[in-house]
Amino acid sequence: MSYHYIDSNTALAECCLQWQSAELLALDTEFIRTDTFYPILGLIQIGDGEAQYLIDPLCIDQWQPLVAVLQSPAVVKIVHSCSEDLEVLQRALDCVPSPLLDTQLGAALAGYRSGLSYQNLVAECLGEHVPKGETRSDWLQRPLTASQCDYAALDVLYLPQVFRQLQARLHAEGRMDWWREEGERTVAQALAPLDLTLYYRKVKSAWKLSRRQQGVLQRLCEWRERQARERDIPRGRVIKDAVCYEIARCCPRQRAQLADIRDLPPPALRRYGDELLALVKAGVEAADGELPPALPKPLPREQAQQMQQLRQLADSIAEQLQLPADLLVRKRDLEALLRSAQSSPTLPDELRGWREAVVGRALLEAVETL
């Protein structure tokens, strides 16, 4: 497997000068995220359709030439299943590549299965086999092995060819603008500011708590997010979701009560006990106006039946278009639409754009007649 290994600022700048005139670049990253909150960049791979380049971030500290390429509106960046790549690049380079097209989404829009891996997509599009042997490698070791470098280069070798096939198919089906819109949405989501006060919504069964208990959970989860970021450790190493839930449910006011919380490790109790009790106290004593809106409960039986009707309608449209149903409409979007029907039926943002004409209006009309 041939590739160019870039391990100096000068070499990177020279390559970036060349890439500025490229129509598209395939892009991938390798990183480690075992004991840290933030991913640690180990390698950047770029393919221009003729050659593959491996950029060693441990040897480079002048990133502006590459940032300029990654943000150039004239150079389309082709990636596959890019959410983690965008996170690691944003952390390491303070940059989100744009414009961007994700071949996993492009494949789904072209009628392939949803969530296809890079290996499976290359096999289906090109009939080529891409090995997975270095998936769990240590990408921070130096020197990288020949096997690691080959594996990394292969990750961008076939992306330009896959892109061309998907592009032709989507142009023929009138869906190329859909793909571009999905790329713009992906970039916008990556650039959206984080709201640490909303992380409590991700805790399983949080809707079962009272509104005041949810207020305690909100404070606990926001505190945990800040701890994890400041100390750069996985959030579960601070305290786990289930522990946050139990503290919010029980609202302990004394250290002995906190010690009775199931699965709260003694080291966490010693280190964070006073802070946790202070958070509980603040949540319990907060004014009603300071509490978050109550999380929605599961749909009642009547609405669950209506949900099934909407799901069948969406599935039927997806089948007609030969699209994966979960790409067209997600369960949470149907739920949001149904909940809005209690006042004024409104399409959620996720069902706007190209989805509005394809399925959104039909769903809205169906809700209005239920």
C-alpha positions in Angstrom: 0.0 0.0 0.0 1.5 3.3 -1.1 1.2 6.6 0.9 3.0 9.8 1.7 3.9 10.2 5.4 3.7 13.9 6.4 5.7 14.6 9.6 6.8 18.2 9.3 5.2 21.6 9.1 7.0 22.3 5.8 5.8 19.1 4.1 2.2 19.7 5.3 2.2 23.3 4.0 3.4 22.1 0.6 0.7 19.5 0.4 -2.0 22.0 1.4 -0.9 24.3 -1.4 -1.6 21.4 -3.8 -4.9 20.5 -2.1 -6.3 24.0 -2.4 -7.0 23.4 -6.1 -8.5 19.9 -5.5 -12.2 19.4 -6.3 -12.6 17.0 -3.4 -10.5 15.3 -0.7 -11.3 12.1 1.2 -10.8 12.6 4.9 -10.5 10.3 7.9 -8.8 10.3 11.4 -7.4 7.8 13.9 -7.6 8.6 17.6 -7.5 7.2 21.1 -10.3 7.7 23.6 -9.8 5.1 26.3 -9.2 7.0 29.5 -10.0 10.5 28.5 -13.2 12.6 27.9 -11.7 14.2 24.8 -10.4 12.1 21.9 -6.7 12.3 21.3 -5.8 12.7 17.6 -3.3 10.1 16.4 -3.4 10.5 12.6 -5.1 12.4 9.9 -5.6 10.6 6.5 -6.3 12.5 3.3 -6.8 11.1 -0.2 -7.0 13.2 -3.3 -8.0 10.4 -5.7 -4.4 9.9 -6.9 -2.4 9.4 -3.6 -2.9 8.9 0.1 -1.4 11.0 2.8 -0.9 10.2 6.4 -0.4 13.3 8.6 1.3 12.8 11.9 -0.1 15.3 14.4 2.6 14.5 17.0 5.2 16.1 14.7 3.2 19.2 13.6 2.2 22.3 15.3 1.4 24.7 12.4 -2.1 23.7 11.3 -3.3 26.8 9.6 -2.6 25.6 6.1 -4.6 22.4 6.7 -7.4 24.4 8.4 -7.6 26.6 5.3 -8.1 23.6 3.1 -10.6 21.9 5.4 -12.7 25.1 5.5 -12.2 26.0 1.8 -15.7 26.3 0.1 -14.2 25.1 -3.2 -12.9 21.8 -1.8 -15.6 19.2 -0.9 -14.5 16.9 2.0 -15.7 13.3 1.7 -15.9 11.3 4.9 -17.6 8.2 6.1 -19.7 8.2 9.3 -18.1 11.4 10.4 -19.4 12.4 13.8 -16.4 11.2 15.8 -14.0 12.6 13.1 -15.6 16.0 13.4 -15.3 15.9 17.1 -11.6 15.0 17.1 -10.8 17.6 14.4 -12.7 20.3 16.3 -10.8 19.5 19.5 -7.4 19.2 17.9 -7.6 21.9 15.1 -10.5 24.1 16.3 -12.0 23.4 12.9 -15.0 21.6 11.4 -14.5 20.6 7.7 -16.9 22.2 5.3 -18.5 21.6 2.8 -18.8 18.0 3.7 -20.5 14.9 2.3 -20.8 11.7 4.4 -20.8 8.6 2.3 -22.7 6.6 4.9 -25.6 9.1 4.5 -25.1 9.3 0.8 -25.3 5.5 0.5 -28.6 5.5 2.5 -30.0 8.2 0.2 -29.0 6.1 -2.8 -31.0 3.1 -1.5 -28.3 1.1 0.3 -28.9 -0.1 3.8 -28.8 2.4 6.6 -25.6 2.7 8.7 -23.3 0.8 6.2 -19.8 0.5 7.4 -17.0 1.7 5.2 -15.8 -1.9 4.6 -19.3 -3.0 3.5 -19.9 0.0 1.4 -16.7 -0.4 -0.5 -17.5 -4.1 -1.0 -21.0 -3.3 -2.4 -19.9 -0.4 -4.5 -16.5 -1.6 -5.8 -16.2 -5.2 -4.9 -13.0 -4.5 -2.9 -12.1 -6.0 0.5 -10.9 -3.6 3.2 -9.4 -5.4 6.2 -10.4 -4.4 9.8 -7.2 -5.6 11.5 -6.0 -2.4 13.1 -9.4 -1.1 14.4 -8.2 -1.1 18.1 -4.6 -0.1 17.5 -2.6 2.3 19.7 -2.5 5.3 17.3 -0.3 7.3 19.6 2.6 4.8 19.5 5.6 5.8 17.4 6.7 4.6 15.1 3.5 3.4 13.6 3.7 -0.1 12.2 3.5 -0.8 8.5 0.2 -2.6 9.1 -1.2 0.5 10.9 -0.1 2.8 8.0 -1.6 0.5 5.4 -4.8 0.2 7.3 -5.0 4.0 7.7 -4.3 4.7 4.0 -6.9 2.2 2.9 -9.5 4.2 4.8 -9.2 7.0 2.2 -8.1 5.0 -0.8 -11.6 4.1 -2.0 -13.6 7.1 -0.8 -13.3 9.1 -4.0 -14.4 6.2 -6.1 -17.3 5.5 -3.8 -18.2 9.2 -3.9 -18.3 9.2 -7.7 -20.7 6.2 -7.8 -23.0 7.7 -5.2 -22.9 11.1 -6.9 -23.9 9.6 -10.2 -26.7 7.6 -8.7 -28.1 10.5 -6.6 -27.9 12.9 -9.6 -29.9 10.4 -11.6 -32.5 10.1 -8.9 -32.7 13.9 -8.2 -31.4 13.5 -4.6 -28.0 15.1 -4.8 -29.3 18.3 -3.1 -30.6 16.0 -0.3 -27.1 14.8 0.3 -25.7 18.3 0.3 -28.4 19.4 2.8 -27.5 16.5 5.1 -23.9 17.6 5.0 -24.8 21.1 5.9 -27.0 19.9 8.7 -24.1 17.7 10.0 -21.7 20.7 10.0 -24.3 23.0 11.7 -24.8 20.4 14.4 -21.1 20.1 15.0 -20.8 23.9 15.3 -23.8 24.3 17.5 -22.8 25.5 21.0 -23.1 22.8 23.7 -25.8 23.3 26.4 -24.6 21.4 29.4 -27.9 22.0 31.2 -29.6 19.5 28.8 -27.6 16.4 29.4 -30.0 15.2 32.1 -32.5 14.4 29.3 -30.2 11.5 28.2 -30.5 9.7 31.5 -32.6 6.6 31.1 -36.1 6.8 32.8 -35.5 10.5 33.8 -39.2 11.1 32.9 -40.2 9.0 35.9 -38.9 11.6 38.3 -40.9 14.5 39.6 -40.2 17.9 38.1 -38.2 18.8 41.2 -36.3 15.6 41.1 -35.6 16.3 37.5 -34.2 19.7 38.6 -31.8 17.9 40.9 -30.8 15.5 38.1 -30.2 18.5 35.8 -27.8 20.1 38.3 -26.0 16.7 38.9 -25.5 16.0 35.1 -24.4 19.6 34.4 -21.9 19.4 37.2 -20.7 16.0 36.0 -20.2 17.3 32.5 -18.0 20.1 33.8 -16.0 17.8 35.9 -15.4 15.4 33.1 -14.3 18.1 30.8 -12.1 19.9 33.3 -10.4 16.7 34.4 -10.5 15.1 30.9 -11.9 11.8 32.1 -14.9 9.8 30.8 -18.1 11.1 32.5 -18.7 7.6 33.9 -15.5 7.9 35.8 -17.0 10.8 37.7 -20.3 9.2 38.5 -22.5 7.0 36.3 -25.9 7.8 34.9 -27.6 5.3 37.2 -26.0 7.0 40.2 -27.1 10.4 39.1 -30.6 9.1 38.8 -30.6 7.5 42.2 -29.3 10.6 43.9 -32.0 12.7 42.2 -34.7 10.1 43.1 -33.7 9.9 46.8 -32.5 13.5 47.3 -30.2 12.7 50.2 -29.5 15.6 52.5 -26.9 14.0 54.8 -23.6 12.2 54.0 -24.8 9.0 55.6 -27.9 9.0 53.2 -25.6 9.7 50.3 -23.5 6.8 51.3 -26.5 4.5 50.9 -26.9 5.4 47.2 -26.6 2.2 45.2 -23.3 1.9 43.2 -21.9 5.2 44.4 -18.2 4.2 44.8 -16.6 5.1 48.1 -13.8 7.1 46.4 -16.4 9.2 44.6 -18.2 9.7 47.9 -15.0 10.9 49.6 -14.1 13.2 46.7 -17.4 14.6 45.7 -19.7 14.1 48.7 -20.0 17.7 49.8 -20.5 18.9 46.2 -23.2 16.3 45.5 -25.1 17.3 48.7 -24.8 20.9 47.8 -26.3 20.2 44.4 -29.2 18.2 45.9 -29.9 21.0 48.4 -29.9 23.7 45.6 -32.2 21.6 43.5 -34.6 20.8 46.3 -34.8 24.4 47.5 -34.9 26.0 44.0 -37.9 28.1 43.2 -40.5 26.6 40.8 -39.5 29.0 38.1 -35.9 27.7 38.2 -36.9 24.1 37.5 -36.7 22.7 34.0 -39.9 21.8 32.1 -41.1 18.4 33.0 -39.8 15.7 30.6 -42.6 14.2 28.5 -44.0 10.8 29.7 -44.4 7.9 27.2 -47.4 8.4 24.9 -50.7 7.2 26.2 -52.3 4.1 24.6 -54.5 6.2 22.3 -51.5 8.2 21.0 -49.4 5.1 20.7 -51.9 3.7 18.3 -51.8 6.9 16.3 -48.0 6.7 16.4 -48.3 3.3 14.8 -50.4 4.7 12.0 -47.9 7.5 11.4 -45.1 4.9 11.4 -46.9 2.8 8.8 -47.4 5.9 6.6 -43.7 6.8 6.8 -42.7 3.2 6.2 -44.9 3.1 3.1 -43.3 6.3 1.7 -39.8 5.0 2.5 -40.6 1.8 0.7 -41.9 3.6 -2.4 -38.7 5.7 -2.5 -36.4 2.7 -1.7 -35.0 4.6 1.3 -34.2 3.2 4.8 -37.2 4.1 7.0 -35.0 5.3 9.8 -33.3 7.8 7.5 -36.6 9.3 6.5 -38.2 9.6 9.9 -37.1 8.8 13.4 -39.3 7.7 16.2 -38.6 10.8 18.3 -39.7 13.0 15.4 -43.0 11.2 15.1 -43.5 11.5 18.8 -42.7 15.3 18.7 -45.2 15.7 15.9 -47.9 13.9 17.8 -47.3 15.8 21.0 -47.6 19.1 19.1 -51.0 18.0 17.8 -52.4 18.7 21.3 -52.2 22.4 20.5 -51.1 23.1 17.0 -49.5 20.4 14.8 -46.0 21.5 13.9 -43.3 19.7 12.0 -40.1 19.3 14.1 -37.0 20.8 12.6 -35.7 17.3 11.7 -38.6 16.9 9.3 -38.0 20.2 7.4 -35.8 20.7 4.5 -36.0 17.9 1.8 -37.9 15.7 4.2 -40.8 18.2 4.4 -41.9 17.7 0.8 -41.1 14.0 0.8 -42.8 12.9 4.0 -43.3 15.8 6.4 -46.5 17.3 4.8 -48.1 13.9 4.5 -47.5 13.2 8.1 -48.8 16.6 9.1 -52.0 16.1 7.1 -52.4 12.6 8.8 -52.0 14.1 12.3 -54.6 16.8 11.5 -57.1 14.1 10.6 -56.5 11.7 13.5 
